[in-house]
Amino acid sequence: QVQLVESGGGLVQAGGSLRLSCAASGGTFSSYAMGWFRQAPGKEREFVAAISWNGGMTYDADSVKGRFTISRDNAKNMVYLQMNSLKPEDTAVYYCAADITFRTLPARRGYNYDYWGRGTQVTVSS
């Protein structure tokens, strides 16, 4: 069983930055691809970014490309999402997720992920 706990959310002005963290326990973190997703009120959950088990491959959604960066530290069982140049439309609950199935490329579909955290709220004011 893998447990994921997100932190680092908060209220920030447009143009500001936040760094989200996700602490993993249980399982073999260093063998899992990890992803970040978000869900805004009244909207479906959407993919934000994913990273392969060794950090060698990353994917970003077009909406965050060039502004958000996903990274991981396998020695600390942590995955991060650095968010810069935040916009009001980035407001959402952000979730980290673990994909325990080995894949050639990190998955971008939520249904490919097996474990989810409870989320952390990010609010960007205009």
Order of alpha helices (4+ residues) and beta strands (2+ residues): beta-beta-beta-beta-beta-beta-beta-beta-beta-beta-beta
